[in-house]
Each structure stands twice: as C-alpha cells, then as structure tokens.
C-alpha cells in the first residue's frame, strides 16, 4: 500500500482505506445505487475528504486503465459532493501539499480522470512555474503524450515550445493530439504550420529530426515523411482557416505535383487541348520563380528546347536561370510556332466534325448572359409548364486543393436554344444592385416546378456545388421535383444484357486511325461522353472539360462545349423515350424516370461525380436487395481493395472490418495501384490528383475517389456505403491488422504463459496487440490456413492442447510453416488478467492478439453499416 505521509494527519473520522474496501465490494457486485450512497456517506465521515481520495487512489491501481473504473466513479462523485459541500475545499499550505500529491497521480491516470482531479484540487490556481516544471519532468522521462494532455488540461501551451512538445507526438503518429494541443491558440497554430513547412523544404534533411528520438517508444519513422507532413499541413490549414501563404514549401510542392499532372494529361494521355493546358500552367506557376524553373525543366523533358525557350520568354526568366541551350533558342521560334499551331488547330476542327457529337442548333442561338436584364428573357422562356430542359454546370478544376468548387457557368438548354449564365458576373451584379435573392429565387422555381422536366447527369453533385457557390440555394435539392438524372439511365444501360444499338446496328468505338494527330490514341470514352456515343452514335468531345472556367472572356471552344454538354441531354432523353426497348430499357421509361421526390446529395462532392441516383432522384443507399441503380450487398470477404499510399489510415480501418486490403508503401508510385488492381481484381481507393490518372487504367467503377478532407473513419463509412458492403460482427478483426492474413492460431492462456516463460526476453519486436474479437471468430479459419492441419502435422490446431507443431529454440517460437510467434512482446500484466482466456496468433506474421475492449468501440463507430442479425455473441 502506497500512502503519502499527509494521510496520517487524520486523527479522527473513518479510515479511507476501510471505506475503499467497502466500495470495492459494492463495485464488484455492481450495486451502483448502494455504491453511490456509501461514497457520499463515507466522504461525509472523513476528516479530510480530499486527502482521503488521494489515499484511495494511491493504494489502488484499477483507475489506471481505460474506461470507467471504480476510481473514476469515486472521483466524479466526490466532485459532485464538493459542489454541495464547498466548505471542505482546502487552501494555503495544505492545498499545495495535496496538489503535489495529485500531480504524481495525474502522470499515470487516463484522460477521463484529468478533468475531475484538476477541478477538485484547484490545479488552475497552482503556481504556473511549478506546473510547467512538473510537465517538463514528464517530458524528459519520455512521457510525451502525458505531458501534452496535462498541458492541454492546464492550458500551459502559451508558455511552452510548440516544436519541442509536438515533434515526439508526430513521430508517434499522434497527429490528433497535436491538433488538440494548438487548437485554441492561433499563434501556436501558425508556429506549428511554419515548423512543418520548414521540414518540407527541399534541402531539409528530416533525419536530422528523427535522429534525436531513436529510442522513442512506439516510434513510427515510416509515418514521418514529407508526404505525411504535407497532408497534415493541408488538413491544419483547412481546419484552422490559416492563410496558405504561411506554408510556401508545401504549397510549392503541391503546385509542382499539379504541374507534373498537367504535363501527363497533355503529353502522355493527350486528353487536354493546348489552350486549356496553357491556361492551367500559367495560373499554377504564376510569378513564382521556383515553379517557373521547374516548368522549364519539364518542358525540356517532354517537349524541346524551342518550346522551353518560348515559355522562358513569357515568364521573363533571367538568363542565369535558364538551362544550357534554352537561351540560344529565345530569338528563333515565335513565328514558326504560331504557324504550326494554327495548322494543327484547323486539322483538329475538321476531325472533330467527323468524329464527335455536333451541336444541331445555330451559333446565334447560344446566349451568354451576364446581366440581370438578359437573364429575365431567359427565365420567361425556361419557366413554361410542360417543357423539357437540359441543365449542366462548369467550374474550375481544383486539382486536389482545399475547398469546394464554385460554379462558374450554369447552362440551360431548351429545344432550340441554350442559355449560358455567367454566375461570377451575375453574383457581382447582385451584390452591387441589391438583387441578391432574385436569381436564386428563379433557380429554385425551376427545380421545384414538377411541370418542367429537368435533365442532368450527376445532378446531385451539381446541386451540391451550386449550394456552395450561392448559400441561398442550399435547400434546392430538398425541394426539387420533376428531375431526371441520366446517370441513372447510364447505369441501367451498362447493366443491360443486349448490345448497344443505334438504328438496329451495333455502334463501334472509334478506331485510333479516326483520331486526329493532336490527340493521338484516344482514351476510352466514359461518363456522359460514353452515354452520348451509345445513344446518339458519336461521343462528346470532352477536351474542354478541364478548362479554366473562371477566366473571362470564355473562348469560342469553351462556349460550344458548354452548350453541347447541356443540349445533348435533350437529344438523349428524346431518343430513349421514343424507343427504350432497343436500348434494353423498360417501355414505361418516362414514368419511371421523372421523379417527384427530392434529390439528396452526398455530404461531399466527388470530382468524378460518382453519385448514383435512383430513378426518382433519391440517393441510393445500401440495401439487402439489388436494384437497378444500387449495387447488390456484399460482405467484406467479397470485397478486396488496394489503397493509395495517402490513404493508409483508411486501409487500416477497412482491414479492421474484415476487408481484404493491400496498401501502397510511401515510396510507391501511385500507378502501382492500377497494376495490383488489374492483376488481383481489386478496387482502387485513391484521392485527389492520382484519381484522374488511375481511373483510366482500370475498368469503369473499379477506381473510387475518397474525400481527402475527411478523417479515416468517415472515409471508411463512405467506401462501405458506396459499394454496399455489409459488415457483420463476425467480420470485425477477422484479419490481421499487420499483414492482412485471415488465419489465426488459438492458444490458451496457460500454454501461452509457458511459451513466454520459456523464451528469453528478446527486445524490439513490438509484435503483440489487442484483438477485440468475439470468441467464436478465429475458430473458423485455421483448419484451412496451411496443409499443416492434418494428422501428420497438427501444428495449427485451434484447441487447447499443446500445439505439437511449435518449435522452440531459445527466444524464438516457430509454427510448423516457419512463422515465428512474437510472444516476447506480450506485456506481463496481460497474462494475469482473468478476462483474457485465449490468445490468437497470426499464422503469417506471428503477431499475437488477445481479447480487449476495442471490439465494442469499433461496433459503436460503424453501427451505421453493421448487420447484426444472427450475431448473438455480441
């Protein structure tokens, strides 16, 4: 029993340790009502309740674990009791002695006890230098997490070195704790971001940081790299709303990745026009000399010295920055380049007329509207009952940057004309002329009028972006009626068992010879372009899709593309309604498509408009029956994915739920995900810029873009709901969290104790963990794990007999297949816990797991996608 000398200052009153024994008995019997009464009665009988509580905590250890303990219950009851009996509060020298005692306890207690103890012993009134000294002592002992938690509770951060406090936490992958540490202090947020940005500087050696913490427990050096730091910086910039200019190194690296992506789109895929590519390169590089220098190097690699020289001249780069040979070309090529580009443009236009869908209305019938007066004429024609309108929207591509896209152009197509609404200009006029509510009112009228059929493609995502652009339109999706999302039709057509037909003839995909020189071998059509090709015979030319739609004036090519994007919806709808059977659709197509319910957009818009809407316009959610627009429910065992290296947290969550997950290493190229997906039949999970590259390398629907602004748990829910993966209790922790294996060896506690005692204490394995599993789960897998499960070699038995296939040599304990069990990493206290009756060893990597409380937490986190029917062992 560990009592402080101060406890002897109680000459009268009840002994706190005798009271503790009484309370422990009631706690064991779970007689909570009596327990509460006895706590209050006991504290009333103590000479010094505050010292008595410390006596109890110092003589007991149950409160040191996670969750609700008797110590936590006693402490919180005392906190309430003190509010009713304020006279028991101490002050002066006696309070300082109590504060010194409680600080020793705070270094060991879980987070839920910190607040009550700090309140009871008035630690906010203690000498600040004394508290800082105590935290510093914890830090130098290596208790970095405890030091940070105590600093947060006592609000000591302004007097501490943010770099010193946060660095070891980052090395231990405790980024959430780092965010909480600076969460209430804008100055510390800026300092932290500047430090992280400095670590991302190209010439900075991160090993100079990691070398100082070589002996750090739970050190995760693979998590401490520029990619992780860059991702953290962008999350903090978004969360704390800090000016990105504070982090020039991270921003420059992001822009450099954008540049590389633009070069890939233009010169490898050849799916971007010269005009669009030039616009984006100029806006990405701007006046940044560092980026301009990288641009010249990329131009030399992808193009030639002449092209690099032309850009060097446009950027007005000094000669000392130019690579050898570029300066010599500066005076030669301007006229020749213009002639070649003009010739190429003429050839391209001729090819487009032959190979792509052409707008069937005159150019004069396309109206670009920038004033309220012009818009009034549009609405008089649009808001007529009984007509069908095609609606589309355009915005500047974000290329993975923070924030939602803002709509720059709203296209509305009627039977014989198209209206293009310049939203930025109209927003500007509304602010100056006091008509802020007029245009949103007309848009809401259009969407809510059931007598007008509205056509779109991925309409839910469009409305989400429109609401982000104009907050007055945030409820438009809830009021929408008479909407037809042709994305639904697209899904139905793809599932149709008959060939694509046009006039009774099969429509062929264009051959490479039909493509013009500028585009080279054309990528397979997808999305709306593919639907246009299937129904109307020629694909939609999407080379203007990645335009800078915020730049004014719009080019003629942009205007024609925007008008075609909306007008083609009318032609598709008309053709499908005339002859749905020839496309494998039901004869009552019109009745089934025109919905009266509201559209329910996803919480976050995906760049590729992955949303699938039901015929009524409602978002499809996972169900147990397959429908025409929602995938059939599958179990995690039937779902296998490969996670890009920026989504390792998501990968761990999915693996925790039983999904077969492969994860790219930090140094792997993103394109490796496509190779794995094709070879092993996996779905790619990625985010941001890599999605644009990867989706074209696998079949449609086999690449999914995850919202990178969400945390890993929300990302996992998003993936499970999108693919209708239904998780049961039996799936949770059915796979090893380290190596993805789903085969375990079950060993009883007694046998495991013998194995541990018979082995030497080999350092550094770190190979044990808490497996929060239902007790029946592992018994399903090991008889199929290895050929060792036969009479000749019974090394993988799941029963409690001694596993004969285990070979023990010194500290190493190996299965018959050669896998070494990492038994030395099991903490001694675990073997003494009565609730731990069995251990489960991964048959591939040897990691050892045992039953714990994590199972309940996972069930709580993922209850929205959990199927509990039949799981009686909960």
Residue pairs with C-beta under 8 A, 6 or more apart in sequence:
1 17
1 58
1 59
2 58
2 59
3 17
3 55
3 58
3 59
4 54
4 55
4 58
4 101
6 51
6 54
6 97
6 98
6 101
7 16
7 51
7 52
7 54
7 55
9 48
9 51
10 16
10 46
10 47
10 48
10 51
10 52
11 47
12 47
13 45
13 46
13 47
13 48
14 42
14 45
14 46
16 42
16 46
16 51
16 52
16 53
16 55
16 56
17 55
17 56
17 59
19 38
19 42
19 45
19 46
19 52
19 56
20 55
20 56
20 59
20 60
22 38
22 42
23 35
23 38
23 39
23 42
23 70
23 74
24 60
24 70
26 32
26 34
26 35
26 38
27 35
27 70
27 73
35 73
36 77
39 73
39 74
39 77
39 78
39 81
40 77
40 81
43 49
43 52
43 77
43 78
43 81
44 85
46 52
48 88
48 90
49 78
49 81
49 82
49 88
50 88
50 89
50 90
50 98
50 120
50 121
51 98
53 74
53 75
53 78
53 120
54 98
54 101
54 102
54 105
56 71
56 74
57 63
57 71
57 75
57 105
58 101
58 105
60 70
60 71
62 69
62 70
62 71
63 69
63 70
63 71
63 72
63 75
63 109
63 110
63 113
64 108
64 109
64 110
65 110
66 110
66 853
67 110
67 853
68 112
71 113
72 110
72 112
72 113
72 116
75 113
75 116
75 117
75 120
76 116
78 116
78 120
79 116
79 119
79 120
82 88
82 89
82 120
89 122
90 98
95 121
95 122
96 126
98 121
99 121
99 122
99 123
99 126
102 117
102 120
102 121
102 123
103 123
103 131
103 134
105 117
106 113
106 114
106 117
106 118
106 146
106 150
107 138
107 143
107 146
107 150
108 146
109 117
111 149
114 149
114 150
114 153
115 153
117 123
118 124
118 153
118 154
123 131
123 154
124 154
124 155
128 156
128 159
131 154
131 156
132 156
132 159
132 160
134 150
135 147
135 150
135 151
135 154
135 156
135 160
136 147
138 146
138 147
138 150
139 147
139 164
139 165
142 216
142 217
144 165
144 168
144 169
144 172
145 169
145 172
145 174
145 177
147 165
148 165
148 166
148 169
148 177
148 178
148 181
149 177
150 156
151 157
151 160
151 165
151 181
152 180
152 181
155 184
157 165
157 181
157 182
157 184
157 185
157 188
158 185
158 187
158 188
162 181
162 182
162 188
162 191
162 192
162 195
163 191
163 192
163 195
165 181
166 178
166 181
166 182
166 192
166 195
167 209
167 213
168 213
168 216
169 175
169 177
169 178
169 181
170 178
170 224
170 232
171 210
171 213
171 216
171 219
171 220
171 221
171 223
171 224
172 216
172 217
172 218
172 219
172 220
173 218
173 220
173 223
175 232
178 192
179 236
179 239
181 188
182 188
182 189
182 191
182 192
182 240
183 189
186 240
186 242
189 236
189 240
189 242
190 242
190 246
192 236
193 233
193 236
193 237
193 240
193 242
193 246
193 247
194 246
194 247
196 229
196 232
196 233
196 236
196 247
196 250
197 233
197 246
197 247
197 248
197 249
197 250
198 204
198 249
199 206
199 209
199 226
199 229
200 226
200 229
200 230
200 233
200 247
200 249
200 250
200 253
201 249
202 249
206 224
206 225
206 226
209 224
210 221
210 224
213 219
222 666
225 666
226 253
227 645
227 646
227 666
228 666
229 250
230 250
230 253
230 254
231 646
231 708
233 247
233 250
234 250
234 254
234 402
235 709
236 242
237 244
237 246
237 247
237 402
238 402
238 403
238 709
244 251
244 402
245 251
252 288
252 290
252 291
254 400
254 401
255 284
255 285
255 288
255 291
256 291
256 294
257 689
258 280
258 284
258 399
258 400
258 689
259 281
259 284
259 285
259 291
259 294
259 295
259 298
260 298
261 399
261 689
261 692
261 693
262 272
262 277
262 280
262 281
262 284
263 298
263 302
264 693
265 271
265 272
265 277
265 546
265 692
266 272
266 274
266 277
266 302
267 302
267 303
269 523
269 696
270 518
270 519
270 520
270 521
270 522
271 519
271 522
271 523
271 542
271 543
272 543
272 546
273 518
273 543
273 544
273 557
274 341
274 344
274 518
275 547
275 555
275 557
276 543
276 544
276 546
276 547
276 548
279 547
279 548
279 551
280 397
280 546
280 548
281 295
283 548
284 291
285 291
285 292
285 295
285 315
289 317
289 321
292 315
292 317
292 321
293 317
293 321
295 311
295 315
296 308
296 311
296 312
296 317
296 321
296 322
296 323
296 326
297 323
299 307
299 308
299 311
300 308
300 323
300 326
305 325
305 326
305 328
305 329
306 329
306 332
306 333
306 337
307 337
308 323
308 326
308 329
309 326
309 327
309 328
309 329
309 330
309 332
309 333
310 333
310 334
310 337
312 322
312 326
312 327
312 330
313 330
319 327
344 517
344 518
347 516
347 517
347 518
348 516
348 518
348 519
350 516
351 514
351 515
351 516
352 358
352 516
352 541
354 514
355 510
355 514
355 515
355 516
355 538
355 539
356 538
356 539
356 540
356 541
357 532
357 533
357 536
357 538
357 539
357 540
357 541
357 564
357 568
358 538
358 564
359 366
359 560
359 563
359 564
359 567
360 567
360 571
361 416
361 417
361 418
361 567
363 560
365 416
365 417
365 418
366 417
366 418
366 420
366 559
366 560
366 563
367 374
367 378
367 417
367 418
367 419
367 420
368 420
368 422
368 554
368 559
369 375
369 378
369 419
369 420
369 421
369 422
369 426
370 422
370 425
370 426
370 429
371 425
371 426
371 429
372 426
372 429
372 430
372 433
372 435
372 438
372 439
375 421
375 426
375 439
375 442
378 412
378 419
378 421
379 442
381 414
381 417
382 389
382 412
382 414
382 419
382 446
382 452
383 442
383 445
383 446
383 449
383 452
384 452
385 449
385 451
385 452
386 451
386 452
387 414
387 415
387 452
387 453
388 415
388 452
388 453
388 455
388 570
388 573
389 412
389 413
389 414
389 446
389 452
389 453
389 454
389 455
389 570
390 411
390 412
390 413
390 455
390 456
390 566
390 567
390 568
390 569
390 570
390 573
391 410
391 411
391 412
391 413
391 454
391 455
391 456
391 459
391 462
391 566
391 569
392 411
392 413
392 456
392 457
392 462
392 562
392 565
392 566
392 569
393 407
393 409
393 410
393 411
393 462
393 465
393 466
394 407
394 408
394 409
394 411
394 547
394 549
394 562
394 565
395 405
395 406
395 407
395 408
395 409
395 465
395 549
395 550
396 405
396 406
396 408
396 547
396 548
396 549
396 550
397 405
397 546
397 607
398 405
398 607
399 688
399 689
400 687
400 688
400 689
400 708
402 709
404 464
404 465
404 468
404 605
405 465
405 468
405 605
406 465
406 468
406 469
407 423
407 462
407 465
407 466
407 469
407 470
408 422
408 423
408 424
408 549
408 550
409 420
409 421
409 422
409 423
409 549
409 554
409 562
410 420
410 421
410 423
410 443
410 466
411 418
411 419
411 420
411 421
411 562
411 563
411 565
411 566
412 418
412 419
412 421
412 446
412 566
413 419
413 563
413 566
413 567
413 569
413 570
414 570
415 570
418 563
418 566
418 567
420 559
420 562
420 563
422 552
423 469
423 470
424 550
424 552
425 552
426 439
427 469
427 470
429 435
430 436
430 438
430 439
436 472
437 472
439 470
440 470
440 472
440 473
443 466
443 473
443 476
444 473
444 476
444 479
446 452
446 454
447 454
447 463
447 476
447 479
447 480
447 481
447 483
448 476
448 479
448 480
448 481
449 481
449 482
450 481
450 482
450 596
451 482
452 482
453 482
453 483
453 484
453 573
453 594
454 480
454 482
454 483
454 484
455 484
455 486
455 569
455 570
455 572
455 573
456 462
456 483
456 484
456 485
456 486
456 487
456 569
457 485
457 486
457 487
457 490
457 527
457 528
457 531
457 569
457 609
458 485
458 487
458 609
458 611
459 483
459 485
459 487
459 599
459 613
459 617
460 477
460 485
460 599
460 600
460 601
460 602
460 611
460 613
460 619
461 601
461 602
461 605
461 606
461 609
461 611
462 609
463 473
463 476
463 477
463 480
463 599
463 601
464 477
464 601
464 602
464 604
464 605
465 605
466 473
466 476
467 473
467 474
467 476
467 477
477 598
477 599
477 600
477 601
478 598
478 600
479 598
480 598
480 599
480 617
481 595
481 596
481 597
481 598
482 594
482 595
482 596
483 594
483 595
483 599
483 617
484 573
484 593
484 594
484 595
484 617
485 599
485 613
485 617
486 528
486 531
486 569
486 572
486 573
487 609
487 611
487 612
487 613
488 593
488 612
488 613
488 614
488 615
488 628
488 629
489 531
489 572
489 576
489 585
489 593
490 527
490 528
490 530
490 531
491 612
491 628
491 629
492 584
492 585
492 628
492 629
493 500
493 531
493 534
493 583
493 584
493 585
494 700
495 628
496 583
496 584
496 585
497 584
498 584
499 506
500 506
500 507
500 534
500 583
501 507
501 582
501 583
502 534
502 535
502 536
502 537
504 582
507 533
507 534
507 537
509 524
509 525
509 533
510 522
510 539
512 521
512 522
515 521
515 522
519 543
523 696
524 530
524 696
525 533
525 539
526 695
526 696
526 700
527 542
527 608
527 609
528 540
528 565
528 568
529 539
529 540
529 541
529 542
530 539
531 572
532 538
532 539
532 540
532 568
532 572
533 539
533 540
534 583
535 571
535 572
535 575
535 576
535 583
536 568
536 571
536 572
536 575
540 564
540 565
540 568
541 561
541 564
542 561
543 561
544 557
544 558
544 561
544 562
545 561
547 555
547 558
547 561
549 558
554 562
576 583
576 585
576 589
577 589
577 590
580 586
580 587
580 589
581 587
586 592
592 615
593 615
595 614
595 615
595 616
595 617
595 618
596 616
597 616
597 617
597 618
598 617
598 618
599 613
599 617
599 618
599 619
600 618
600 619
601 611
601 619
602 611
602 619
604 707
604 709
604 710
604 718
606 705
606 707
607 691
607 692
607 705
608 691
608 695
608 705
610 704
610 705
610 722
611 619
612 619
612 620
612 629
612 630
613 619
613 620
613 629
614 620
614 627
614 629
614 630
615 628
615 629
620 627
620 629
620 630
621 630
621 721
622 630
622 633
622 720
622 721
622 724
622 725
622 726
622 865
623 630
623 633
623 724
624 633
624 726
625 632
626 632
626 633
630 724
631 723
631 724
632 724
633 724
633 725
633 726
634 723
634 724
634 725
634 726
635 658
635 725
635 726
635 727
635 728
635 731
636 654
636 657
636 658
636 659
636 660
636 725
636 727
636 731
636 734
637 658
637 660
637 731
639 659
639 660
639 683
639 723
639 725
640 659
640 660
640 661
640 662
640 680
640 681
640 682
640 683
641 651
641 654
641 659
641 660
641 661
641 662
641 682
641 683
641 684
641 685
641 719
642 661
642 662
642 663
642 664
642 673
642 676
642 677
642 680
642 682
642 683
642 684
642 685
643 650
643 651
643 654
643 661
643 662
643 663
643 664
643 673
643 685
643 686
644 664
644 670
644 673
644 684
644 685
644 686
644 687
644 690
644 694
645 663
645 664
645 665
645 666
645 668
645 670
646 686
646 687
646 688
646 708
647 663
647 685
647 686
647 687
647 706
647 712
647 715
648 663
649 711
649 712
649 715
650 685
650 706
650 712
650 715
650 716
650 719
651 661
651 663
651 685
652 661
652 712
652 737
653 712
653 713
653 715
653 716
654 661
654 716
654 719
654 720
655 661
655 735
655 737
655 740
656 732
656 733
656 735
656 737
656 858
657 716
657 720
657 727
657 731
657 732
657 858
657 862
658 727
658 731
658 732
658 733
658 734
658 735
658 742
659 725
659 735
660 682
660 735
660 740
660 742
661 735
661 740
662 676
662 680
662 682
662 740
664 670
664 672
664 673
670 686
670 690
670 693
670 694
671 693
671 694
671 697
673 684
673 686
673 690
673 694
674 684
674 694
674 697
674 698
676 682
677 683
677 684
677 698
677 702
677 703
678 697
678 698
683 702
683 703
683 704
683 723
684 694
684 695
684 698
684 702
684 703
684 704
685 704
685 706
685 719
686 694
686 703
686 704
686 705
686 706
687 705
687 706
687 707
687 708
688 705
688 708
691 703
691 705
694 703
695 703
695 705
697 703
704 719
704 722
704 723
706 715
706 718
706 719
707 714
707 715
707 718
710 718
713 861
713 862
716 862
717 862
717 864
717 865
719 725
720 727
720 862
720 865
721 864
721 865
725 865
726 865
726 867
727 862
727 865
727 866
727 867
728 866
728 867
728 868
728 870
728 871
729 774
729 859
729 866
729 868
729 871
729 873
729 874
730 774
730 776
730 777
730 780
730 871
732 772
732 773
732 774
732 855
732 858
732 859
733 771
733 772
733 773
733 777
733 849
733 854
733 855
733 858
734 742
734 773
734 777
734 781
735 741
735 742
736 742
736 744
736 842
736 844
736 845
736 847
736 849
737 769
737 847
738 842
738 845
738 847
739 842
739 844
739 845
739 847
741 842
741 843
741 844
741 845
742 781
743 781
743 782
743 784
743 785
743 786
743 796
743 842
743 843
743 844
744 778
744 781
744 782
744 840
744 841
744 842
744 843
744 849
745 782
745 785
745 796
745 797
745 798
745 803
745 815
745 840
745 841
745 842
745 843
746 778
746 779
746 782
746 798
746 799
746 838
746 839
746 840
746 841
747 755
747 803
747 838
747 839
747 840
747 841
748 800
748 837
748 838
748 839
749 831
749 836
749 837
749 838
749 839
751 800
751 802
751 803
752 823
752 826
752 831
752 839
752 848
753 831
755 806
755 808
755 813
755 821
755 823
756 823
756 824
756 826
756 831
758 808
758 813
759 808
759 810
759 811
759 812
759 813
759 823
759 824
760 810
760 811
760 824
761 811
761 824
762 811
762 812
762 824
765 822
765 824
765 825
766 822
766 825
767 822
767 824
767 825
767 845
767 846
767 847
767 848
768 822
768 823
768 825
768 826
768 827
768 830
768 847
768 848
768 849
768 850
769 847
769 848
769 849
770 849
770 850
770 851
770 852
770 853
770 854
771 840
771 849
771 850
771 851
771 852
772 851
772 852
772 853
772 854
772 855
772 856
772 857
772 858
773 840
773 849
773 851
773 855
774 855
774 871
774 873
774 874
775 838
775 851
775 873
776 873
778 798
778 840
779 798
782 789
782 796
782 797
782 798
782 843
783 789
783 796
783 798
785 796
785 843
786 795
786 796
786 815
786 816
786 817
786 843
787 793
788 794
788 795
788 796
788 805
788 815
788 816
788 817
789 796
789 797
793 805
793 816
794 803
794 804
794 805
795 803
795 804
795 805
795 806
795 815
795 816
795 817
796 803
796 805
796 815
796 816
796 843
797 803
797 804
797 805
803 815
805 815
805 816
806 813
806 814
806 815
806 816
806 821
807 813
807 814
807 816
808 814
811 824
812 820
813 820
813 821
813 823
814 820
814 821
815 821
815 841
815 843
815 846
817 843
819 842
819 843
819 844
819 845
819 846
820 846
821 841
821 846
821 848
822 846
822 847
822 848
823 848
825 848
826 839
826 848
826 850
830 836
830 850
835 851
836 850
836 851
837 851
838 850
838 851
839 848
839 849
839 850
840 848
840 849
840 850
841 847
841 848
841 849
842 848
842 849
859 866
859 874
868 874
